[in-house]
């Protein structure tokens, strides 16, 4: 069963947030602050006007994140992105090829 692009993006965002919290911040579980960020990111993906043809958020002409949320997500992605190849190589490669 194939997942939609939006569902895959949600999974990648969730994985990156979890990886960041566990390995960078040394948390045993994702804190409420980061859960809220994850939910926010999922809502943004659900409401993306481009739908299944959405570009990578970095290249999108419409920045739908609030500036503070965008900065936090950018920090998480910069740290987690390179490490995803170790922790979730299939998702990392799929994410790279979808950029």
C-alpha positions in Angstrom: 0.0 0.0 0.0 1.5 3.3 -1.1 1.3 6.3 1.1 0.5 9.8 -0.2 3.3 12.3 -0.4 1.7 14.4 2.4 1.6 11.3 4.7 5.3 10.5 3.9 6.2 14.2 4.7 4.4 14.0 8.0 6.3 10.8 8.9 9.6 12.4 8.0 8.8 15.5 10.1 7.8 13.4 13.1 11.0 11.3 12.7 13.2 14.4 12.6 11.6 15.9 15.6 11.9 12.7 17.6 15.5 12.2 16.5 16.3 15.8 17.5 14.7 15.5 20.9 16.3 12.2 21.8 19.8 12.7 20.5 20.4 16.4 20.4 18.4 17.4 23.5 18.9 14.1 25.3 15.2 13.8 26.2 13.7 10.4 26.9 10.5 11.4 25.1 9.4 14.3 22.9 8.3 17.3 25.1 5.0 19.0 24.8 6.6 22.0 23.1 7.9 19.7 20.3 4.6 17.8 20.1 2.9 21.1 19.5 5.4 21.9 16.7 4.8 18.4 15.2 1.0 18.9 15.2 1.5 22.4 13.7 3.6 21.0 10.9 1.1 18.3 10.2 -1.7 20.8 10.0 0.3 22.9 7.6 0.9 19.8 5.5 -2.8 18.9 5.5 -3.6 22.4 4.4 -0.9 22.8 1.7 -2.5 24.3 -1.4 -0.2 22.3 -3.6 -1.4 19.0 -2.3 0.4 16.0 -3.7 2.4 18.2 -6.0 3.9 20.3 -3.2 7.5 21.3 -3.6 10.0 20.9 -0.7 9.1 23.5 1.9 12.5 25.1 1.5 11.7 25.8 -2.2 8.0 26.7 -1.7 6.9 30.2 -2.9 4.4 30.4 0.0 5.8 30.2 3.5 2.9 29.0 5.6 4.8 28.6 8.9 4.8 31.4 11.5 8.4 32.8 11.6 9.2 31.3 15.1 7.9 27.9 14.1 9.8 28.1 10.8 13.1 28.9 12.5 12.6 26.0 15.0 11.8 23.6 12.2 14.7 24.7 10.2 17.0 24.1 13.1 15.6 20.6 13.6 15.9 19.8 9.9 19.5 21.0 9.7 20.5 18.9 12.6 18.3 15.8 11.9 18.6 15.7 8.1 22.1 14.4 7.8 21.5 11.9 10.7 18.3 10.5 9.1 20.5 8.4 6.8 21.6 6.4 9.8 18.3 6.2 11.7 15.8 5.9 8.8 17.8 5.5 5.5 14.8 4.8 3.3 12.9 7.9 4.4 16.1 10.0 4.1 16.7 8.8 0.6 13.1 9.3 -0.5 13.2 12.8 1.0 16.4 13.6 -0.9 15.0 12.5 -4.2 11.7 14.4 -3.6 13.4 17.8 -3.2 
